[in-house]
Amino acid sequence: MPPDPDPAGDPDLEPGGGVKPGSTPPDSGSATLGLSHHEPEPSRKIGPIVIGVVLVLALLIAAFLIIDAIGRFS
């Protein structure tokens, strides 16, 4: 049965439009409540693969600079 839109038909309505304490209906369900899930926070740790790649690149650059320096002095 739908709620009666006529305020005169509501026994819990006080003069002035207020509602008696304890007479309010429970919260209605939300259309989106429970539909979405919380996404996990991205990890802030640097993985061992990233560290390895950075070290390999640093070694390659250092080797290139050393070989270039040796070639200029020869």
For each residue, the residues with C-beta under 8 A, 3 or more apart:
1:
2:
3:
4: 9 10
5:
6: 9 10
7: 10 13 17
8:
9: 4 6
10: 4 6 7 13
11:
12: 19 20 23
13: 7 10 17 18 19
14: 17 18 19 20
15: 18
16:
17: 7 13 14
18: 13 14 15
19: 12 13 14 23 24
20: 12 14 23
21:
22:
23: 12 19 20
24: 19
25: 28
26:
27:
28: 25
29: 33
30: 33
31: 35
32: 35 36
33: 29 30
34:
35: 31 32
36: 32
37:
38:
39:
40:
41:
42:
43:
44:
45:
46: 50 51
47: 50 51
48: 51 52
49: 52 53
50: 46 47 53 54
51: 46 47 48 54 55
52: 48 49 55 56
53: 49 50 56 57
54: 50 51 57 58
55: 51 52 58 59
56: 52 53 59 60
57: 53 54 60 61
58: 54 55 61 62
59: 55 56 62 63
60: 56 57 63 64
61: 57 58 64 65
62: 58 59 65 66
63: 59 60 66 67
64: 60 61 67 68
65: 61 62 68 69
66: 62 63 69 70
67: 63 64 70 71
68: 64 65 71 72
69: 65 66 72 73
70: 66 67 73 74
71: 67 68 74
72: 68 69
73: 69 70
74: 70 71
